Amino acid sequence: MKYHEVKPCTALESHIHAFWELNGDESACKWERIFPDGCPGMVINLGAPCKTDNGSAVMEHGKTYVVGTMTSFKDSLIDSDTHLLGVCLKPAVFSSFYTYAPQNELTNNTVEFDLGLSFDFGKIMSDPVPYLNSFFSTRKRDKHAPLQSVLTDIHQSKGRYSISVLAKRNHTTVRQLERDFKTHIGVTPKEYSAIIRFQAALSLLNTANHKRNLAAVAFECGFYDHAHLSNEMKRRTGLAPSQF
């Protein structure tokens, strides 16, 4: 399997993490697993039909899909004829490009786009990165995506602020914050914070020279104890912490 990423143009860096491409090879025919990171995405299938969402959905050749925010792991079957091209959006930016649906309707799902909203297959095959930069630059309506100050607080605290503290810091109410997250991100602010806390723990566990035990990682990342961390890792990844 071959995978690589390309950064978007400067004008899109506030809204898009990266464009990515995945190609299967002759040795490939296995389920590949990705973990939740709080980001939605878009995918166009340039190859053979590809099973995703743990086998419950199929991405067909030539069609464009939106991938909602994930709360748990997602497996896709990659074989020699797989060719996917995708966009990793930043949190809460989907509404800057599309008026499609509240994001909670897309959570944990891969949904086919209407043809009029999809990528142009011929143009994306010809010159993908310039096409994607032009496509999203043309559609971008907002200089700043919604909820950015709240998201900054969550990321800087690694998900450890309570929702009441987040609301107070950002001069809003808990109820309004929950409505905004439902619309623009697809999960509650509490769930999003938990995903960011999980990602912080995952980063520590994946550090090659990390010598601290599981209890120390749990304490550093704001979990009650190592059992709490273990349960969270299992729920988000399907794996025990010892498997990282």
Stockholm file with secondary structure:
# STOCKHOLM 1.0

chainA/1-244         MKYHEVKPCTALESHIHAFWELNGDESACKWERIFPDGCPGMVINLGAPCKTDNGSAVMEHGKTYVVGTMTSFKDSLIDSDTHLLGVCLKPAVFSSFYTYAPQNELTNNTVEFDLGLSFDFGKIMSDPVPYLNSFFSTRKRDKHAPLQSVLTDIHQSKGRYSISVLAKRNHTTVRQLERDFKTHIGVTPKEYSAIIRFQAALSLLNTANHKRNLAAVAFECGFYDHAHLSNEMKRRTGLAPSQF
#=GR chainA/1-244 SS CEEEEECCCGGGTTTEEEEEEEECCTTCEEEEEECCCSCCEEEEECSSCEEEGGGTEEECTTCEEEECCCSSCEEEEEETTCEEEEEEECTTCHHHHCCCCCGGGTTTCEEECCGGGSCCHHHHHHSHHHHHHHHHHHHCCCSSCTTHHHHHHHHHTTTCSCHHHHHHHTTSCHHHHHHHHHHHTSSCHHHHHHHHHHHHHHHHHHCTTCCCCHHHHHHHTTCSSHHHHHHHHHHHHSSCGGGC
#=GC SS_cons         CEEEEECCCGGGTTTEEEEEEEECCTTCEEEEEECCCSCCEEEEECSSCEEEGGGTEEECTTCEEEECCCSSCEEEEEETTCEEEEEEECTTCHHHHCCCCCGGGTTTCEEECCGGGSCCHHHHHHSHHHHHHHHHHHHCCCSSCTTHHHHHHHHHTTTCSCHHHHHHHTTSCHHHHHHHHHHHTSSCHHHHHHHHHHHHHHHHHHCTTCCCCHHHHHHHTTCSSHHHHHHHHHHHHSSCGGGC
//
